[in-house]
Amino acid sequence: QVQLVESGGGLVQAGGSLRLSCAASGIISSIHMAWYQQAPGKQRELVASIGSGGGTYYADSVKGRFTISRDNAKNTVYLQMSSLKPEDTAVYYCKIRDVRLDDYWGQGTQVTVSS
C-alpha cells in the first residue's frame, strides 16, 4: 500500500534553514511531486513542484529561498528551505502523483519560524 512519510520539520529562528524530506513507498514510479503549505486558518497552497523531466515551479513568495529536488530511485522529494521567515510558519504537506495519475499525500510536518 502507498505510504508517504515526511520528516525534517521543526522550530527554527528567522534566517535559518530546514530541509524537508518525503519518502514514498509502494509507488512504482512518480511523475510529479510537490510541496504545499497550510498556515493556521488558511487554505492549503502550492509552494513548489517538480515534474518527471525535472522542471520546477515555485510560488512567488518562496522564489530564491526554497529549492525542490527529487530522487527518482527512492521516490523521494525534498524541500530545502533557506532564509526562513515567520510567514513561512505552516504545516507542510508533500504530494506525489504516480504514473496512473493517482495522488498521494503525506501526513504533514510542522515548520515554525520564530523572530
C-alpha positions in Angstrom: 0.0 0.0 0.0 1.2 3.5 -0.8 2.6 5.5 2.1 4.3 8.9 2.2 6.4 9.7 5.3 7.6 13.3 5.9 10.4 14.4 8.1 12.6 17.4 8.7 10.2 19.9 10.2 10.8 21.7 13.4 11.4 25.1 15.1 13.9 27.4 13.6 14.8 31.1 14.0 14.2 33.6 11.3 17.0 33.4 8.7 17.7 29.8 9.4 17.3 26.7 7.2 15.4 23.4 7.2 15.3 20.5 4.8 12.1 18.6 4.4 12.0 15.1 3.1 9.1 13.0 1.8 9.7 9.3 1.1 7.1 7.3 -0.8 6.8 3.5 -0.6 4.5 1.3 -2.6 4.8 3.5 -5.7 6.3 2.1 -8.9 7.0 5.4 -10.5 6.0 9.0 -9.8 5.6 11.6 -12.5 5.0 14.7 -10.3 6.0 15.7 -6.8 5.0 18.8 -4.9 5.0 20.6 -1.6 2.1 22.5 -0.1 1.8 24.7 2.9 -1.1 25.3 5.1 -0.9 28.1 7.7 -3.5 28.2 10.6 -6.9 29.3 9.3 -5.7 29.4 5.7 -6.1 27.4 2.5 -3.6 24.8 1.6 -1.4 26.3 -1.1 1.2 25.0 -3.6 4.7 26.0 -2.7 6.9 24.1 -5.2 6.6 21.3 -7.6 8.9 19.2 -9.8 7.9 17.1 -12.8 9.3 13.9 -14.1 11.5 15.8 -16.5 13.0 17.9 -13.7 11.0 21.1 -14.5 10.2 23.1 -11.4 7.7 25.6 -10.2 7.9 27.9 -7.2 5.3 30.2 -5.7 6.4 33.8 -5.8 6.6 34.0 -2.0 9.4 31.4 -1.9 11.4 32.0 -5.1 15.1 32.4 -4.4 14.7 30.9 -0.9 13.3 27.3 -1.4 14.6 24.6 -3.7 12.7 21.4 -4.6 14.5 18.3 -5.7 13.8 14.6 -6.2 15.5 11.2 -6.0 13.7 9.1 -8.6 15.2 5.9 -7.5 13.8 6.3 -4.0 10.6 8.2 -4.9 11.7 10.9 -2.5 11.1 14.6 -2.8 13.0 17.3 -0.8 12.4 20.9 0.0 15.4 22.9 1.0 14.2 26.0 2.9 16.6 28.8 3.4 16.3 32.4 4.7 13.2 31.4 6.6 10.7 34.0 7.6 8.0 33.9 10.3 5.4 34.0 7.5 6.7 30.6 6.3 5.3 29.0 9.5 2.8 26.3 8.4 2.2 22.6 8.1 4.0 21.4 5.0 2.5 18.5 3.0 4.0 16.6 0.2 2.0 15.2 -2.7 3.1 12.6 -5.2 1.3 11.6 -8.4 2.1 8.2 -9.8 2.1 7.2 -13.5 -1.6 6.2 -13.2 -2.4 9.8 -12.2 -3.3 8.8 -8.6 -2.3 11.4 -6.0 -1.0 10.5 -2.5 -0.4 12.9 0.4 2.0 12.9 3.3 0.9 13.3 6.9 2.3 16.8 7.1 5.2 18.2 9.1 5.2 21.4 11.2 7.6 24.2 10.4 7.7 27.0 12.9 9.9 30.1 12.3 10.4 32.4 15.2 11.5 36.0 15.1 
